[in-house]
């Protein structure tokens, strides 16, 4: 499963967003999720991939693609 697919699945489970509406160019601001939703999404990704996401770096990200790239390059 790709990182994008994992993120789509996690977001669908938590905020019931249509997975087809989430693509690398989707801006975070266009996703109807509150801060608690994002915490749950981040924790879900962290526990699935056994990583710890830097919240300060998350604040710099603009799109889903930024988040996917961050995760894909986490241990490089």
C-alpha positions as CSV (number, residue, x, y, z in Angstrom):
1,X,0.0,0.0,0.0
2,X,1.3,3.4,-0.9
3,X,1.7,6.2,1.6
4,X,-1.0,8.1,-0.2
5,X,-3.4,5.1,0.0
6,X,-2.6,4.7,3.7
7,X,-3.3,8.4,4.4
8,X,-6.5,8.2,2.4
9,X,-7.7,5.1,4.3
10,X,-6.8,6.7,7.6
11,X,-8.6,9.9,6.8
12,X,-11.7,8.1,5.5
13,X,-11.9,6.1,8.7
14,X,-11.6,9.2,11.0
15,X,-13.3,12.0,9.1
16,X,-15.3,10.0,6.5
17,X,-13.8,11.9,3.6
18,X,-14.2,10.4,0.1
19,X,-10.9,8.8,-0.6
20,X,-11.1,9.8,-4.3
21,X,-11.2,13.5,-3.2
22,X,-7.7,13.2,-1.6
23,X,-4.8,13.6,-3.9
24,X,-1.3,15.0,-3.6
25,X,-2.4,18.4,-4.7
26,X,-5.2,18.7,-2.1
27,X,-4.5,21.6,0.2
28,X,-4.9,20.8,3.9
29,X,-7.2,23.9,4.2
30,X,-9.7,22.2,1.8
31,X,-10.1,19.1,4.1
32,X,-13.0,19.5,6.5
33,X,-11.2,18.4,9.6
34,X,-10.7,20.0,13.0
35,X,-7.6,19.9,15.1
36,X,-8.8,16.8,17.0
37,X,-9.4,15.0,13.7
38,X,-5.8,15.9,12.6
39,X,-4.4,14.6,15.9
40,X,-6.3,11.3,15.3
41,X,-5.0,11.1,11.7
42,X,-1.4,11.7,12.8
43,X,-1.6,9.2,15.6
44,X,-3.1,6.7,13.2
45,X,-0.3,7.1,10.8
46,X,2.4,7.1,13.5
47,X,1.1,3.9,15.0
48,X,0.7,2.2,11.6
49,X,4.2,3.1,10.4
50,X,5.9,3.2,13.8
51,X,7.2,6.7,13.3
52,X,6.9,10.0,15.2
53,X,5.7,12.9,13.1
54,X,7.2,16.4,14.0
55,X,4.2,18.6,14.5
56,X,6.3,21.7,13.8
57,X,7.1,20.3,10.4
58,X,3.4,19.6,9.8
59,X,2.7,23.3,10.3
60,X,5.0,24.0,7.3
61,X,3.1,21.6,5.0
62,X,0.5,22.9,2.6
63,X,-0.8,19.9,0.7
64,X,-1.4,16.2,1.1
65,X,1.6,15.6,-1.2
66,X,3.8,17.5,1.3
67,X,2.7,15.2,4.0
68,X,3.2,12.1,1.8
69,X,6.7,13.2,0.9
70,X,7.5,13.8,4.5
71,X,6.4,10.4,5.5
72,X,8.1,8.7,2.5
73,X,11.4,10.4,3.4
74,X,11.1,10.0,7.2
75,X,14.1,7.7,7.7
76,X,16.2,8.8,4.8
